[in-house]
Amino acid sequence: MAALVFLACVGIIFGHAHGALKLASYYSDHMVLQRGPQQAVLWGNADTEGDTVTAQVIGQGSAATSKVQNGKWKLKLPAITNPGPFTVDVKSRDGHVTLHDVLFGDVWLCSGQSNMEFEMKKVMNTSTEIQKGVTLKTIRYMKTQWAKSNTPVEDLQIGQPWTVPTEATLKEFSAVCYLYAEYLQSHLNYPIGLIGSYWGGTPIEAWSPPEAIRSCPVVTHGTEPDCCPHAPQILWNAKIYALRAMTIYGAVWYQGETNADHTTEYNCQQKAMIREWRAQFNRESMGQTRADFPFGYVQLGAIDDKGYVGGFPALRWSQTANHGYSPNSDQHNVFMAVAMDLPDFTSPHGAIHPRYKQEVAQRLVMSALNVAYGHKGVKFQGPFPTKILTSSSGNSLTIEFDAGSAQLDIRNTHGFEICCSGGCNMFNNAVAAPITAHSQSSVTVDSSGCGSQHVQVVRYAWRTSPCHLLQCAVYDSITGLPAPTFYLTVPEGGGLIG
Ligand SMILES: *[C@@H]1O[C@H](CO)[C@@H](O)[C@H](O)[C@H]1NC(C)=O
């Protein structure tokens, strides 16, 4: 009898599976798993070495299995396009875990610094946006914890567990990330899962794995401030590393303010970070996150209305790998939203934190539809110069946009500048070259400021804050998208920009 009681107790202890079979911390009720044709990956820990772990999305195809090796297991669920909600059962000799209310959709990772962190409670028209947001029950989100680490963290610390939108949680979630999902979903019509992993005031190095850090020039940002981790890799370790095995569709990035004192290096740093994130997410998800997954970013926004050049223009240029637009031959599957013309000089959250995240998210979605989803009919880029012609008098330049196919909306005459031979860099002042005339696809600017000297460079919107809200000079008249900032060498005698 005593023996039976003892066995029953043992049975209860093991039956409860106190931590014996576990999923990684970010698998929970209400989550979104990546939909087909990609296969969602599940992984976790278990005690019994060599044991089989079985996972089944109830009612959806066959079970998936994995052997426990070194205390870990990892498996690929079948590709599922049905949105659900489903129950997911995970079992082994060590226990049984059930996930409820799981949807299948596209999973996007949102990362960066304070403008990504900028919460829904601060966005323009916040109460209307939150009221709308909480009705969208097939957008789900989670946040990583404010944590830093000098070594890679296997099991992510969770800040906000996966949730259906609620007023209390949506107020505290990233506005750009959420609005991006909201607008994107109206085109895709299936669930979207968002992982918010961001921290204000942090440089790109903090989010970069060691492989990326090693491949670029070393940048030091001085002593570590109290507000926000700056050390290389410290947030990659704590807030990204553990996510690599989760199948995702893509990532959205809004960062750069903290790197505006080292602008040339940013080109290498951003390319390296994208390359390493892609390689490692692809490898750890057993090939299910694409090796070239779509990476969207918000080009640096504006700050105050003081009219200085500063480091922001050069950083914006670096963000595009010195092309002026994305994607380009150095940035495959990379898309951009311009934000320099969406300032908020009187933002109660500081002018560096504009409240106009709706327009930012709209522009991201236009780019994502084309670049990340292959909707090639969606125009997502503002006008960009393809040819610069010098007049015979030498007193004007004509800048042609989009090989003559642009339909320009010219809102004022400001923003073009020229650098005369020998007198230019990305940080100093240049000579104003106001617009004197324009046609449907080109603008003519006054270049007499260079006198008899050769015009070396034409630059546009080359200021930290180049204009008031939606009041830069050049827009596309159909999409309303702005021409992005540029810094272009004028070909000797004029001609195509190469
Ligand atoms: C805020 O709401 C007003 C009134 O509906 C609207 O006109 C305006 O465009 C909204 N602003 C933004 C940034 O969405």
PDBQT file of the ligand as one rigid body, heavy atoms in Angstrom, charges set to zero:
ROOT
HETATM    1  C1  LIG A 501      -6.502  62.925 -37.459  1.00  0.00    +0.000 C 
HETATM    2  O1  LIG A 501      -7.907  62.978 -37.548  1.00  0.00    +0.000 OA
HETATM    3  C2  LIG A 501      -8.411  64.017 -38.368  1.00  0.00    +0.000 C 
HETATM    4  C3  LIG A 501      -9.912  64.043 -38.232  1.00  0.00    +0.000 C 
HETATM    5  O2  LIG A 501     -10.451  62.798 -38.574  1.00  0.00    +0.000 OA
HETATM    6  C4  LIG A 501      -7.940  63.787 -39.806  1.00  0.00    +0.000 C 
HETATM    7  O3  LIG A 501      -8.379  64.825 -40.641  1.00  0.00    +0.000 OA
HETATM    8  C5  LIG A 501      -6.420  63.725 -39.823  1.00  0.00    +0.000 C 
HETATM    9  O4  LIG A 501      -5.971  63.392 -41.123  1.00  0.00    +0.000 OA
HETATM   10  C6  LIG A 501      -5.904  62.684 -38.842  1.00  0.00    +0.000 C 
HETATM   11  N1  LIG A 501      -4.456  62.752 -38.780  1.00  0.00    +0.000 N 
HETATM   12  C7  LIG A 501      -3.667  61.698 -39.035  1.00  0.00    +0.000 C 
HETATM   13  C8  LIG A 501      -2.204  61.938 -38.936  1.00  0.00    +0.000 C 
HETATM   14  O5  LIG A 501      -4.104  60.611 -39.300  1.00  0.00    +0.000 OA
ENDROOT
TORSDOF 0
